[in-house]
Amino acid sequence: MRPVLGLGVDYQHNGPQMLQRLQQRFGDRLSHVSVVALIDTAQAADFREIFSGLPVIHHLSGVAPADTYGPSLDVLRRQDEISRELDAAWCGEDIGAWSLGPYAIPYFAPPLFEASVADLVADRIRAVMDRSSVAFLAEIPSCSFVVGRLTLGEFFHRLVDRSGCGVVLDISHVFSYALYRGLDPLEVLESLPLDAVWQIHIAGGRISDEQSYYYIDSHDDLILPEVEALLEAALSRCHELRAITYEIGTKLSDDVLDQEMTRVETLLRARSYQSRLVGEGVEHD
């Protein structure tokens, strides 16, 4: 059967040895791989060799079109060299802030959900798109807090309409927003510009024991049933969908990865989903 699911990995945290093990164990099941945290073209070439024949999506880091001083065009230039070395199908980055003025923060924060911010970030995304060798997609951010007068859906509709970019729909991030706001996750999903979605991310996580409104996007826990249900709902609503990526951390055993991948693959095949990414290593029906 043709693979339906890709893996999302972090080159720095997973490391070449773990990536080689993942390729040996799961490579023939993958429709693609998505990679973040490559620092130069040499690492990109090594990554391509490990996953030879598979389509690659480049998850950017440090370009930061929603940062105070973003986007960093110097970082974009280096990241674009990596995209070309990867022969990436497209690239993308979370629309969030990695710094507050001159001060770095440990984990990215969602943008202020205001019309002026959406317009500013959209203009910056257009500058990124003009300089990128491959299509740029804006990823729905994880929401550890929410500030602003626009809803998540209103913000991203405005951003997409003004920039013309595609969207990475991170299902776990949608759930984090719904949980924080006390909203129905399906209603939040349906508020988003789903016709612009090219890629879906799904990952494991958990709700904080101390703060019931806070979703911890760990990538090292099992996928929550509520998140899996959102993925199922998205399949019939994202008409331009090309790829679904299961993002992983470093603490899941191969057996648990097998279990979770099988769980998602079973759902996707039951809904007749087919990846639209094709590479040399992808088996056809």
N, C-alpha and C positions, 0 to 999 in steps of 0.2 A: 504494500500500500504506500501511496505517496505520503510523506511526512506532513503533518499539519501544525507542528509546534516548533518554535525556536527557543534557544537559551540566551539569556542576557547575563553577561559575566563582567567582572571588574578585573582588568589585567593585573593591577597592582596587588589587590587583595587575594584573588584566586591564585595567581602565579602560574608560570608555564608548566610546572609539574602537575598541578591540579587540572589545568586545562587539557593537557595531554591525556590524563586519566579520564576526564569527561568525554573527550573525543573517542577514546577507545571503547568506553562503556555505552555511550549514547549517540555517537556520531551518525549512525545509520538511521536514527529516528528523527533527526533534526531537519527542519525546513530551512533554517538559517541560524546564524549566531549574531548577537548584538554585543558590542564591546565598548566599555568605557575605560578611561584612565590609561590609554596609551600615550607615552610621552614623546615618542619620536618615530620616524619611519622605519628604523631598525626593528623596534618592537612590533610595529605593524606588519613587517615582512615575516617575522617569527610567528605572529598570530595567524597570518594567512597560510603559512606552511602547516601549522597544527591542524587547521580546519580547511585544508585544501579541498576545493570543489564546492564548498558551501557558500551561498550568498552571505554577505556581511552588511550589517547596519552599524554605523558609527555613532555612538552616543557621545556627544561632545561634552567637554568639561572646561569651565573657565571662560567661555565666551560671554555668558551672562548678560543677555540683552535687557534683563530687568534689574540689573544691579545699579547702584547709584551712579557709577561712572562707566557703565557698560554701553555697548558691547566692547570687549577688548579685541580690537582688530588685529593686534599682534598675535594674540592667542589664536584667533580665528585663522590667521595665515598659517600658523604651524599645524593647527588641527586640520586644515584643509589639505595640507601636504599628506597627512596621515590618511584622510578620506580617499585621496587619490591612490595611495599605496595599497589601501585595502580594496580598491575598486568597489567602494561602498555603494549600495543601492540608494541610500539617502543618509542624512544625518539629522540629529535632533538634540534638544536640550530642554531640561525643565525650565519653565518660566517662573523663576523665583530669584530671591536675593541671596548672595553669598557673602555680602558685607554690608555694614551700616556705615556709610561714609568711608573713612580710612580703616575701619575696624573689621577684621574678619570675624565671622560667626561660625560655630562648629558644624552646623547643619543648615542647609538652605531653608529660607522662610518663604511663604507665599507672598506675592506682590500685594500692594494695597489695591483692593478691588474698587477702583475709581475710574471714571470715564477718561480723565486726563492721563492716568497711568496707562490704561489700555491703548490709548492713541500713541503715547510716547513709545511704549514697548513695540507696538506694531511698526512704527517708523524705523525703529532700530532693527527689527527683524527683516524689514525690507533691505536695509543696508547689509545685513548678514547674507540674505539671499542673493544680492547683487554680487557678492564676493565669493560665494561658495560654488565649488565645482559640481556639487550634487544638491538635490532638493533638501531644504531645511524644514523640519517639522517642529512645531511648538508643543511641548509636553505639558499636560495638566499637572499642576504641582501638588505635592502632599501638603495638607493643611493642618498644621499643628495649632494654628489660631486663624481667625478670620477677621479682617478689618476692612471696612469700606462700604459704600452705599450700593454697589452693584453686586448681584449674585455671581456665582462662578460662571453660570451659563451666559449671563449678560456680558460679562467681561470677555469671555472667549469668543462669543459671537462678534463683538466689536473688534477684537484683535484680529480675527480671521478675515472679517469683511474688509478691514483697512489694509492688511498686509498681503492677503492672498496666500498665506502659508497653509500647509496641511497640519494635521494634529496627531500627536501620540496620545491616545486615550489610556491613561493609567487607571485601571479599574480600582486598585487599592487606594489611589489618591482621591478618586471620586467618593469612595466610601468614607475616607477620612474627613472630607468636607461635610458630607451628610451627617456623620456622627457628631461632629463639633457643633453643627447648626441645629441638630435635632430634627432633621428632615428625612423624608422618605428617599432612600438611595435611588430608587427607580425614577422618581420625579426629578432628582438632580441629574441623573444620566440623560433623561429625555430633554432637559433644558439646554444641553450642550450642542455645538455645531457638528453633529454626528456625520453629516455628509462630507466633512473635511477630514475624517479620520482615515489614515492609511495604516496605522499600526496600533495594536492594543498591547499594553503591558499588564501582566498579572503577577502577583508575588505573595508570599506568605507574610503574615503579620499577626498582631494581637492587640486587643484592647487593654489599656493600662489598668492594673488592679487598683491604683490609687485615684485615677481620674477617668470616670466612665465615658467621658466625651472625647478622650484622646486615643487615637489609633497609632500604634507603634509600627512603622513600616520597616520591619526588621530584615525581611528577605530570608530569615533563618527560622521562621515558624511555619506551620502548615497554613495553607490557604483557608481563610475563614469561609464557612458556608454562605454567608451574606455576600462575600466578594465573588464566589463562584456563581451565585445566582445573578449578580450584575453582569458577569461575563456572558452568561447564557442570554440575558436580555439584549445585550449589545450586538450579538451576532446578527439578529434580524433587522437591526437599525442602522448599521454602519455599511452603507452600500459600496463604498470605495475601499473597503478593508483589504489590505494586501498581506499582512503578517501579524501573527500573535506570538508574543515573546514572554516566556516564563523567566523572570529575573530571580537570580539565586544569590545567596550569601556564601559564607564559608563554613557554616556549622552543620549543614544538612548532610547526612550520610548518603552514600550512593543508593542504598536501599530505599531511603525515604524519598530521595529524588525520583527514583524509579516509580515509587508509589504515587507521588504527586503528579509526575508527568503522565502516567497512565490515566489518572483521574481526569486531567484536563483533556488529554487526547480522546478519551471515551466521550466526553461531552461534545467536543468539536465534531467528531465523526457522526455522532447521533444527530447533530444539526446540519450535517452535510457541508460543513465548512471545508474549503480548500485554499491553501496558501497560494498566493499569486507570485511568490518569489521562486525562481527556478535556477538551479546551479548544476554544475557537472556531477555533484555527488547526490543529487536528489533523484530518488526512484519514482518512476511514473507507473500509474495503473496499467 
